[in-house]
Amino acid sequence: MSKDYFGNPEAAHRRAIYKGVGFEDSDLRNRPHIGIANTATDLSPSHTHLHRLAEWVKAGIWQAGGVPFEFGTLATCGNISIGTENLKYELVVRDVMAASIEIVSKVHLLDGLVLLSSCDSLIPGQLMAAARLDIPSILLTGGPMFPGKYNGKEITSADLNEAVLDAEFSEEELARMEDRACPGFGACSLMGTANTMQILSEALGMSLSGTANIPAVFSLRYTAAQRAGRQIVKLVERDIKPSQIINERSLRNAIAISLAIGGSTNAVLHIISIGKELNIDIDLDLFDSLSKEVPCLVSVVPNGSHSIIDFYEAGGVPALAAEMRKYLDLSCMTVDGVSLEKCIEGAEVKNREVITSVDKPLHEEGGLVVLKGNLAPNGAIARQTAMIPEMKVFKGSARVFDSDQEGLRAIQYGDIKAGDLMVIRYEGPKGAPGMEEVMLSTDALYVSKLADSVGLITDGRFSGFNRGPIVGHVSPEAAVGGPIAVVQDGDPILVDIPNRKLQLLISDTELENRLKKWSPHPPKTDKGILGAYAILSEPADKGAAFRVHHNK
């Protein structure tokens, strides 16, 4: 507790520093010190409103007898760097985020944390920090934005990304569309990585029940912020730590809910990496075994036609958890200070078009599948609920590219034909480095009307917006000599979603001979944080985070 560090005569130097800020003696000696790790920035509508949200968190902390200390952390929005090599930084930010919170919390001897974030890798980065530090913590999400409207239809930034690649859109149409795609604060309003991770923060028990998907512009979000401020002080007083909340059972709950919402493929990386912070090893096969049991229930784009706002209005996470209670361990503790079972008491689904029943699910299986075979001995990931049925078993002829940009150019030049299977490699954790979001080629396939006749596999990852016959996270990756490194143009490849296979259809002898002749490519960059990531990162099937644990 902070009183152990600030209450004795020898702590005069510590008290003097905080008195220089404006705090007084009683604040420093006797009250819990709560850090507010805030990703607020003017660089994205997903983060801008967090400035004001933090003020309500502070109010709640003061009300409960704590002392709030706000500090900023880095925050990015990958939409800005789409189409550039710099998009590969978007996964690396997760580890840097975790380290920055670790450093501030340790140096400033904080008793607890409220973590504010809304987006993609930032939420898991904050959850990794909470697990690593293991001091009482609550994650407060910024919530989703409302969808925009264009020509009478709801749109998101993902629709704009595709329109940019569509020659049928004029500059004037694009300009009108971009004026409407992001109508206000919050995370993009589809089931991308941001909203997937907001939902999973609550599924894990690390966000207050019913708060993860409150729309960013609702006053209820400020009410939730104030509640979080009060509750973190209670957690400190009761010494309820992340290790009492994040465990094998709650991580399994998070996987089940991720499958039920048809969540982003990136959730696999993040759940595994959060677990590692507490020395919990989540095997990739667990995602697949649960996917065969847990149906997809949520009809939010790209799995259906609704927005994340519709999901919230249909009852959100509590209603979904109540519907799928037979798949969950309801005894898990939450930051509410009670079990998950208590949190979902009385919750019910209000719109069956958005959250379907377990008896009549949207899809019989969960959103994600794990594929294995001689092309991905350690596994690969696909989002089966965003594929048309006809492409769930696909045999194609390989067209090989060493970057997303090369793949995009081939599509734009008309070099990709029906029956091709694009192989985009050297985009994995070490190869990119940073595990690139391969979204230029995937968007172009969809826009070019090729998604019903052309497949794509990669050792990179995908945007949470992804849809179509695409397989990612191929492991081992090309940069470490995985089989994907020796695929040649024209090789026949089988993608078989129902049977979980990803197979390069050449003889074992031929594959072995190619691997013996393979030599590493020089790294695309060896400088800065990307250079460090190339050296330190785990493979995709192990979460692709920095390898910093030495006891396993």
C-alpha positions as CSV (number, residue, x, y, z in Angstrom):
1,M,0.0,0.0,0.0
2,S,1.1,3.6,-0.6
3,K,0.9,4.3,3.1
4,D,3.9,2.0,3.5
5,Y,5.9,4.2,1.1
6,F,4.5,7.6,2.0
7,G,3.6,7.4,5.7
8,N,7.0,7.3,7.4
9,P,9.4,10.2,8.1
10,E,11.9,8.8,5.6
11,A,9.4,9.4,2.7
12,A,9.7,13.2,2.9
13,H,11.3,13.3,-0.5
14,R,8.3,11.5,-2.1
15,R,5.7,13.6,-0.4
16,A,7.6,16.8,-1.4
17,I,7.4,15.9,-5.1
18,Y,3.6,15.3,-4.9
19,K,3.1,18.4,-2.8
20,G,4.8,20.2,-5.7
21,V,1.9,19.1,-7.8
22,G,-0.7,20.3,-5.4
23,F,-1.6,17.3,-3.2
24,E,-1.6,17.7,0.6
25,D,-0.2,15.6,3.4
26,S,-3.5,13.6,4.1
27,D,-3.7,12.7,0.4
28,L,-0.3,11.2,0.5
29,R,-0.1,9.4,3.8
30,N,-3.4,7.6,4.3
31,R,-5.2,7.2,1.0
32,P,-4.7,4.6,-1.8
33,H,-2.9,6.0,-4.8
34,I,-4.7,5.1,-8.1
35,G,-3.0,5.5,-11.5
36,I,-5.2,6.4,-14.5
37,A,-3.4,5.2,-17.6
38,N,-5.0,7.2,-20.3
39,T,-4.6,6.7,-24.1
40,A,-6.3,10.0,-24.8
41,T,-5.0,11.8,-27.9
42,D,-6.3,14.1,-30.6
43,L,-5.1,11.6,-33.2
44,S,-8.3,9.5,-33.4
45,P,-12.0,9.7,-32.6
46,S,-11.5,6.5,-30.7
47,H,-9.3,8.3,-28.1
48,T,-10.2,11.9,-28.1
49,H,-13.1,11.7,-25.6
50,L,-11.0,9.9,-23.1
51,H,-9.7,13.3,-21.9
52,R,-13.1,14.0,-20.4
53,L,-13.8,10.4,-19.3
54,A,-10.7,10.5,-17.1
55,E,-12.2,13.5,-15.2
56,W,-15.1,11.3,-14.2
57,V,-12.8,8.5,-13.1
58,K,-11.0,11.0,-10.9
59,A,-14.3,12.1,-9.4
60,G,-15.2,8.5,-8.5
61,I,-11.7,7.9,-7.0
62,W,-12.0,11.0,-4.8
63,Q,-15.5,10.1,-3.7
64,A,-14.3,6.7,-2.5
65,G,-11.4,8.1,-0.6
66,G,-8.6,7.5,-3.1
67,V,-6.1,9.8,-4.8
68,P,-6.1,9.8,-8.6
69,F,-2.9,10.3,-10.6
70,E,-3.5,10.5,-14.3
71,F,-0.7,9.7,-16.8
72,G,-0.6,9.4,-20.5
73,T,0.4,6.5,-22.6
74,L,1.0,6.2,-26.3
75,A,-2.0,5.6,-28.6
76,T,-2.2,4.9,-32.3
77,C,-4.9,4.3,-34.9
78,G,-4.0,1.9,-37.7
79,N,-6.5,3.4,-40.1
80,I,-4.0,6.3,-40.6
81,S,-1.2,4.1,-41.8
82,I,-3.2,1.8,-44.0
83,G,-1.5,1.4,-47.4
84,T,2.0,2.2,-45.9
85,E,4.7,0.0,-44.4
86,N,4.2,1.7,-41.1
87,L,1.0,-0.3,-40.4
88,K,3.3,-3.0,-39.0
89,Y,3.9,-0.9,-35.9
90,E,0.3,-1.6,-34.8
91,L,0.9,-4.9,-33.1
92,V,4.2,-3.8,-31.6
93,V,2.4,-0.9,-29.8
94,R,0.8,-3.6,-27.5
95,D,4.1,-4.5,-25.9
96,V,5.4,-0.9,-25.7
97,M,2.1,0.0,-24.0
98,A,2.4,-2.8,-21.4
99,A,6.0,-1.7,-20.7
100,S,5.1,1.9,-20.3
101,I,2.4,1.2,-17.8
102,E,4.7,-1.2,-15.9
103,I,7.4,1.4,-15.6
104,V,5.2,4.2,-14.4
105,S,3.3,2.0,-11.9
106,K,6.5,0.6,-10.5
107,V,8.4,3.9,-10.2
108,H,5.5,5.7,-8.7
109,L,4.5,2.9,-6.3
110,L,0.8,2.9,-7.3
111,D,-1.7,0.8,-5.4
112,G,-4.2,0.4,-8.3
113,L,-4.9,1.2,-11.9
114,V,-7.8,2.4,-14.0
115,L,-6.9,1.7,-17.6
116,L,-8.6,3.8,-20.3
117,S,-8.5,2.7,-24.0
118,S,-10.8,1.9,-26.9
119,C,-8.8,0.3,-29.7
120,D,-7.2,-2.7,-31.2
121,S,-3.8,-3.5,-29.6
122,L,-4.1,-0.8,-26.9
123,I,-6.7,-2.7,-24.9
124,P,-4.7,-6.0,-24.8
125,G,-1.6,-4.0,-24.1
126,Q,-3.2,-2.5,-21.0
127,L,-4.6,-5.9,-19.9
128,M,-1.1,-7.4,-20.3
129,A,0.2,-4.6,-18.0
130,A,-2.4,-5.2,-15.4
131,A,-1.6,-9.0,-15.4
132,R,2.1,-8.3,-15.3
133,L,1.9,-5.9,-12.4
134,D,-0.8,-7.8,-10.6
135,I,-2.1,-4.8,-8.7
136,P,-5.9,-4.1,-8.5
137,S,-7.0,-2.9,-11.9
138,I,-10.1,-2.0,-13.9
139,L,-10.2,-1.5,-17.7
140,L,-12.6,1.3,-18.7
141,T,-13.3,1.2,-22.5
142,G,-14.1,4.3,-24.5
143,G,-17.0,2.5,-26.2
144,P,-18.0,2.3,-29.9
145,M,-19.0,5.1,-32.3
146,F,-22.3,5.1,-34.1
147,P,-22.2,4.0,-37.8
148,G,-22.3,6.8,-40.4
149,K,-24.9,7.1,-43.0
150,Y,-24.3,7.4,-46.8
151,N,-27.0,7.1,-49.4
152,G,-29.5,5.9,-46.8
153,K,-27.2,3.0,-45.7
154,E,-25.1,2.6,-42.6
155,I,-21.4,2.7,-43.3
156,T,-18.1,2.4,-41.3
157,S,-14.5,3.3,-42.0
158,A,-14.2,-0.3,-43.4
159,D,-16.6,0.5,-46.2
160,L,-14.6,3.6,-47.0
161,N,-11.4,1.5,-47.1
162,E,-13.0,-0.8,-49.7
163,A,-14.5,2.1,-51.7
164,V,-11.0,3.6,-52.1
165,L,-10.0,0.5,-54.0
166,D,-13.2,0.5,-56.1
167,A,-12.8,2.3,-59.5
168,E,-16.5,2.8,-59.6
169,F,-16.4,5.4,-56.9
170,S,-15.6,9.0,-58.1
171,E,-13.5,11.4,-56.1
172,E,-16.7,13.3,-55.3
173,E,-18.5,10.2,-54.0
174,L,-15.5,9.3,-51.9
175,A,-15.4,12.8,-50.4
176,R,-19.0,12.6,-49.4
177,M,-18.5,9.2,-48.0
178,E,-15.5,10.1,-46.0
179,D,-17.4,13.1,-44.5
180,R,-19.9,10.6,-43.0
181,A,-17.9,7.4,-42.3
182,C,-16.8,8.5,-38.7
183,P,-19.7,10.6,-37.3
184,G,-18.3,11.0,-33.8
185,F,-16.2,9.6,-31.0
186,G,-15.6,5.9,-30.3
187,A,-14.2,2.8,-32.0
188,C,-15.4,1.8,-35.5
189,S,-18.9,0.3,-35.1
190,L,-18.4,-3.2,-36.5
191,M,-16.9,-6.4,-35.0
192,G,-13.3,-5.4,-35.7
193,T,-10.5,-5.8,-33.3
194,A,-11.4,-2.8,-31.2
195,N,-14.9,-3.9,-30.3
196,T,-13.9,-7.5,-30.0
197,M,-11.4,-6.5,-27.4
198,Q,-13.8,-4.2,-25.6
199,I,-16.2,-7.1,-25.3
200,L,-13.5,-9.5,-24.2
201,S,-12.3,-7.1,-21.5
202,E,-15.8,-7.6,-19.9
203,A,-15.8,-11.3,-20.7
204,L,-12.5,-11.7,-18.8
205,G,-14.1,-9.8,-15.8
206,M,-11.7,-6.9,-16.1
207,S,-14.3,-4.3,-17.1
208,L,-17.4,-3.5,-15.1
209,S,-20.4,-5.6,-16.1
210,G,-22.5,-4.0,-18.8
211,T,-20.1,-1.1,-19.6
212,A,-17.8,-2.4,-22.3
213,N,-20.0,-1.4,-25.2
214,I,-21.9,1.6,-24.0
215,P,-21.7,4.0,-27.0
216,A,-18.9,6.6,-26.6
217,V,-21.4,9.5,-26.9
218,F,-23.8,8.3,-24.2
219,S,-23.8,10.0,-20.8
220,L,-23.9,6.5,-19.3
221,R,-20.3,6.2,-20.3
222,Y,-19.4,9.0,-17.9
223,T,-21.6,7.3,-15.2
224,A,-19.5,4.1,-15.8
225,A,-16.3,6.1,-15.5
226,Q,-17.3,7.4,-12.1
227,R,-18.3,3.9,-11.0
228,A,-14.9,2.6,-12.1
229,G,-13.3,5.3,-10.0
230,R,-15.2,4.3,-7.0
231,Q,-14.8,0.5,-7.6
232,I,-11.0,0.6,-8.0
233,V,-10.7,2.0,-4.5
234,K,-12.8,-0.9,-3.2
235,L,-10.7,-3.4,-5.1
236,V,-7.6,-2.0,-3.5
237,E,-9.2,-2.1,0.0
238,R,-10.2,-5.8,-0.6
239,D,-6.9,-6.6,-2.4
240,I,-8.6,-8.1,-5.4
241,K,-5.9,-8.5,-8.0
242,P,-5.9,-9.4,-11.7
243,S,-4.5,-12.8,-10.9
244,Q,-7.7,-13.5,-9.0
245,I,-9.7,-12.6,-12.1
246,I,-7.6,-13.7,-15.1
247,N,-7.1,-17.4,-14.9
248,E,-7.5,-20.5,-17.1
249,R,-11.3,-20.4,-16.5
250,S,-11.8,-16.8,-17.3
251,L,-9.5,-17.0,-20.4
252,R,-11.6,-19.9,-21.6
253,N,-14.7,-17.8,-21.1
254,A,-13.1,-15.0,-23.2
255,I,-12.3,-17.5,-25.9
256,A,-15.9,-18.8,-25.9
257,I,-17.4,-15.3,-26.1
258,S,-14.9,-14.4,-28.8
259,L,-16.2,-17.4,-30.8
260,A,-19.8,-16.5,-30.1
261,I,-19.4,-12.9,-31.4
262,G,-17.4,-14.0,-34.5
263,G,-14.7,-11.8,-33.2
264,S,-11.5,-10.6,-34.8
265,T,-8.7,-13.1,-35.6
266,N,-6.4,-10.8,-33.6
267,A,-8.2,-11.9,-30.4
268,V,-6.2,-15.2,-30.6
269,L,-2.9,-13.3,-30.3
270,H,-4.1,-11.1,-27.5
271,I,-5.8,-13.8,-25.3
272,I,-2.6,-16.0,-25.5
273,S,-0.4,-13.0,-24.7
274,I,-2.5,-11.9,-21.7
275,G,-2.4,-15.4,-20.3
276,K,1.4,-15.5,-20.6
277,E,1.7,-12.5,-18.3
278,L,0.4,-14.8,-15.5
279,N,2.3,-17.9,-16.7
280,I,-0.9,-19.4,-18.2
281,D,-0.2,-21.2,-21.5
282,I,-3.2,-21.2,-23.8
283,D,-2.8,-23.7,-26.6
284,L,-4.0,-22.7,-30.0
285,D,-6.0,-26.0,-30.2
286,L,-8.2,-24.8,-27.4
287,F,-9.7,-22.2,-29.8
288,D,-10.5,-24.8,-32.3
289,S,-12.0,-27.4,-29.9
290,L,-14.2,-24.7,-28.4
291,S,-15.2,-23.5,-31.8
292,K,-16.7,-27.0,-32.5
293,E,-18.9,-26.6,-29.3
294,V,-19.7,-22.9,-29.1
295,P,-21.9,-21.5,-31.9
296,C,-21.7,-18.0,-33.4
297,L,-24.6,-16.0,-32.0
298,V,-24.0,-12.3,-32.9
299,S,-25.0,-10.9,-36.3
300,V,-22.7,-7.9,-36.4
301,V,-20.7,-6.9,-39.5
302,P,-18.8,-8.8,-40.9
303,N,-20.7,-11.9,-39.6
304,G,-24.1,-10.3,-40.2
305,S,-25.7,-7.0,-41.1
306,H,-25.9,-5.2,-37.8
307,S,-23.7,-2.7,-36.0
308,I,-22.0,-2.9,-32.6
309,I,-24.6,-0.3,-31.4
310,D,-27.3,-2.8,-32.2
311,F,-25.4,-5.4,-30.1
312,Y,-25.4,-3.0,-27.1
313,E,-29.1,-2.2,-27.5
314,A,-29.8,-6.0,-27.7
315,G,-28.4,-6.4,-24.2
316,G,-24.6,-6.4,-24.8
317,V,-22.2,-8.7,-23.0
318,P,-24.4,-9.6,-20.0
319,A,-27.3,-10.7,-22.3
320,L,-24.9,-12.7,-24.5
321,A,-23.3,-14.4,-21.5
322,A,-26.7,-15.2,-20.1
323,E,-27.7,-16.8,-23.4
324,M,-24.6,-18.9,-23.6
325,R,-24.3,-19.6,-19.9
326,K,-23.9,-23.4,-20.4
327,Y,-20.6,-22.7,-22.2
328,L,-19.2,-20.5,-19.5
329,D,-17.7,-20.8,-16.0
330,L,-20.0,-18.5,-14.1
331,S,-18.0,-18.8,-10.9
332,C,-15.3,-16.5,-12.2
333,M,-14.6,-13.4,-10.2
334,T,-15.0,-10.0,-11.9
335,V,-13.9,-6.4,-11.1
336,D,-17.4,-5.8,-9.9
337,G,-16.3,-7.8,-6.9
338,V,-18.8,-10.6,-7.5
339,S,-19.0,-13.6,-9.7
340,L,-19.9,-13.6,-13.4
341,E,-23.1,-15.4,-12.5
342,K,-24.1,-12.5,-10.2
343,C,-23.2,-10.0,-12.9
344,I,-25.6,-11.5,-15.5
345,E,-28.6,-12.0,-13.1
346,G,-31.7,-10.7,-14.9
347,A,-29.9,-10.1,-18.2
348,E,-31.8,-11.1,-21.3
349,V,-31.6,-10.7,-25.0
350,K,-33.8,-7.8,-26.4
351,N,-33.3,-8.4,-30.1
352,R,-33.0,-12.0,-31.5
353,E,-32.0,-10.7,-34.9
354,V,-28.8,-9.4,-33.4
355,I,-28.1,-12.0,-30.6
356,T,-29.5,-15.3,-31.7
357,S,-30.3,-18.2,-29.4
358,V,-28.1,-21.2,-28.8
359,D,-30.9,-23.3,-30.1
360,K,-31.1,-21.4,-33.4
361,P,-27.6,-19.9,-33.8
362,L,-26.4,-17.6,-36.6
363,H,-23.7,-20.3,-37.3
364,E,-23.5,-23.8,-35.8
365,E,-19.8,-23.3,-35.0
366,G,-17.8,-20.4,-33.6
367,G,-16.3,-17.6,-35.6
368,L,-12.7,-18.9,-35.7
369,V,-11.0,-22.1,-36.8
370,V,-7.5,-23.4,-36.5
371,L,-6.0,-25.0,-39.6
372,K,-3.0,-27.3,-39.6
373,G,-1.1,-29.3,-42.2
374,N,2.2,-29.4,-43.9
375,L,1.9,-25.7,-44.8
376,A,1.1,-24.7,-41.2
377,P,2.5,-27.4,-38.8
378,N,2.0,-25.1,-35.8
379,G,-1.3,-23.7,-37.0
380,A,-3.1,-21.0,-38.9
381,I,-6.3,-19.0,-38.2
382,A,-9.4,-18.3,-40.3
383,R,-12.6,-16.5,-39.6
384,Q,-15.1,-18.9,-41.0
385,T,-18.2,-17.0,-40.3
386,A,-17.1,-14.2,-42.7
387,M,-16.7,-16.7,-45.6
388,I,-19.2,-17.8,-48.2
389,P,-19.9,-21.5,-47.9
390,E,-18.6,-22.3,-51.4
391,M,-15.1,-21.1,-50.4
392,K,-14.8,-23.1,-47.2
393,V,-13.2,-25.9,-49.2
394,F,-10.9,-24.5,-51.9
395,K,-8.1,-25.9,-53.9
396,G,-6.1,-23.3,-55.7
397,S,-2.9,-22.6,-57.6
398,A,-0.3,-20.6,-55.6
399,R,0.6,-17.1,-56.6
400,V,3.4,-16.1,-54.3
401,F,4.2,-12.5,-53.1
402,D,6.6,-11.3,-50.4
403,S,4.5,-8.3,-49.2
404,D,1.0,-7.1,-49.1
405,Q,1.8,-4.3,-51.4
406,E,3.0,-6.7,-54.1
407,G,-0.2,-8.7,-53.8
408,L,-2.3,-5.5,-54.1
409,R,-0.5,-4.6,-57.3
410,A,-1.1,-8.0,-58.9
411,I,-4.9,-7.7,-58.2
412,Q,-5.0,-4.1,-59.6
413,Y,-3.1,-5.1,-62.7
414,G,-5.5,-8.0,-63.4
415,D,-2.9,-10.7,-62.8
416,I,-5.0,-12.6,-60.3
417,K,-7.6,-15.0,-61.8
418,A,-10.3,-17.3,-60.5
419,G,-8.8,-20.4,-59.1
420,D,-5.6,-18.7,-57.8
421,L,-4.6,-18.9,-54.2
422,M,-2.5,-15.9,-53.2
423,V,0.4,-16.6,-50.8
424,I,1.7,-13.5,-49.0
425,R,4.7,-14.2,-46.9
426,Y,7.5,-12.6,-44.9
427,E,4.8,-10.5,-43.1
428,G,5.0,-12.5,-39.8
429,P,6.2,-11.3,-36.4
430,K,9.9,-11.5,-37.4
431,G,9.5,-11.2,-41.2
432,A,7.6,-7.9,-41.4
433,P,8.8,-7.4,-38.7
434,G,5.8,-6.6,-36.6
435,M,3.2,-9.0,-38.1
436,E,1.7,-6.8,-40.8
437,E,-2.0,-6.5,-41.2
438,V,-2.5,-7.8,-44.7
439,M,-5.5,-5.8,-45.6
440,L,-4.7,-4.1,-48.9
441,S,-4.9,-7.4,-50.8
442,T,-7.9,-8.7,-48.8
443,D,-9.9,-5.6,-49.4
444,A,-8.9,-5.6,-53.1
445,L,-10.1,-9.2,-53.5
446,Y,-13.5,-8.2,-52.1
447,V,-13.8,-5.1,-54.2
448,S,-12.7,-6.9,-57.4
449,K,-15.4,-9.5,-56.9
450,L,-12.8,-12.2,-56.6
451,A,-13.6,-13.3,-53.0
452,D,-15.8,-16.1,-54.3
453,S,-13.1,-17.6,-56.5
454,V,-9.7,-16.6,-55.1
455,G,-8.2,-17.5,-51.7
456,L,-5.4,-15.9,-49.7
457,I,-3.1,-17.2,-47.1
458,T,-0.4,-15.4,-45.2
459,D,2.0,-15.5,-42.2
460,G,0.8,-12.0,-41.4
461,R,-2.4,-11.1,-39.7
462,F,-5.6,-9.4,-40.8
463,S,-7.5,-6.3,-39.9
464,G,-10.4,-7.0,-37.5
465,F,-12.6,-5.9,-40.4
466,N,-11.6,-8.9,-42.6
467,R,-14.0,-11.1,-44.5
468,G,-13.6,-13.6,-47.3
469,P,-11.7,-16.9,-47.9
470,I,-8.5,-15.8,-46.2
471,V,-6.2,-17.7,-43.8
472,G,-3.6,-15.9,-41.6
473,H,-1.1,-16.4,-38.7
474,V,0.5,-19.3,-40.7
475,S,3.2,-20.7,-38.3
476,P,6.1,-21.2,-38.5
477,E,6.4,-18.0,-40.6
478,A,8.6,-17.7,-43.7
479,A,11.3,-15.6,-41.9
480,V,12.2,-18.6,-39.7
481,G,12.1,-21.1,-42.5
482,G,8.5,-22.3,-42.2
483,P,7.1,-24.3,-45.2
484,I,5.3,-21.1,-46.5
485,A,8.8,-19.8,-47.4
486,V,9.3,-22.5,-50.1
487,V,5.9,-22.4,-51.8
488,Q,6.3,-21.8,-55.5
489,D,4.0,-20.2,-58.1
490,G,1.7,-22.9,-59.5
491,D,1.9,-25.2,-56.4
492,P,-1.5,-26.7,-55.6
493,I,-2.8,-25.8,-52.1
494,L,-5.8,-27.1,-50.3
495,V,-7.8,-25.0,-47.8
496,D,-10.3,-27.2,-46.0
497,I,-12.2,-25.3,-43.3
498,P,-14.5,-28.1,-42.2
499,N,-11.6,-30.6,-41.8
500,R,-9.2,-27.9,-40.4
501,K,-6.6,-28.5,-43.1
502,L,-4.1,-26.3,-44.8
503,Q,-2.0,-28.5,-47.2
504,L,0.6,-27.8,-49.8
505,L,-0.1,-30.6,-52.3
506,I,3.4,-31.7,-53.1
507,S,5.3,-34.8,-51.9
508,D,7.0,-34.9,-48.6
509,T,10.3,-35.4,-50.3
510,E,9.9,-32.4,-52.5
511,L,9.0,-30.2,-49.5
512,E,12.0,-31.5,-47.5
513,N,14.4,-30.8,-50.4
514,R,13.1,-27.2,-50.8
515,L,13.4,-26.5,-47.1
516,K,17.0,-27.8,-47.2
517,K,17.9,-25.3,-50.0
518,W,16.1,-22.3,-48.4
519,S,18.2,-19.4,-47.1
520,P,16.9,-16.5,-45.0
521,H,15.9,-13.2,-46.5
522,P,17.6,-10.1,-45.1
523,P,15.2,-8.4,-42.6
524,K,13.0,-5.7,-44.0
525,T,14.3,-3.5,-41.2
526,D,16.7,-4.1,-38.3
527,K,16.3,-0.7,-36.6
528,G,14.4,0.7,-33.7
529,I,11.5,-1.0,-32.0
530,L,10.8,-3.1,-35.1
531,G,14.3,-4.4,-35.0
532,A,13.9,-5.3,-31.3
533,Y,10.6,-7.0,-32.0
534,A,12.2,-9.1,-34.8
535,I,14.6,-10.5,-32.2
536,L,12.3,-10.8,-29.2
537,S,8.9,-11.7,-30.6
538,E,7.2,-15.1,-30.0
539,P,5.7,-16.9,-33.0
540,A,2.1,-16.2,-33.9
541,D,0.9,-19.4,-32.4
542,K,2.4,-18.3,-29.1
543,G,0.8,-14.8,-29.1
544,A,3.5,-12.9,-31.0
545,A,4.4,-10.8,-27.9
546,F,7.9,-10.0,-26.7
547,R,9.6,-13.1,-25.2
548,V,10.3,-11.8,-21.8
549,H,9.5,-14.7,-19.5
550,H,12.4,-16.8,-18.4
551,N,10.8,-19.3,-16.1
552,K,9.1,-21.4,-18.8
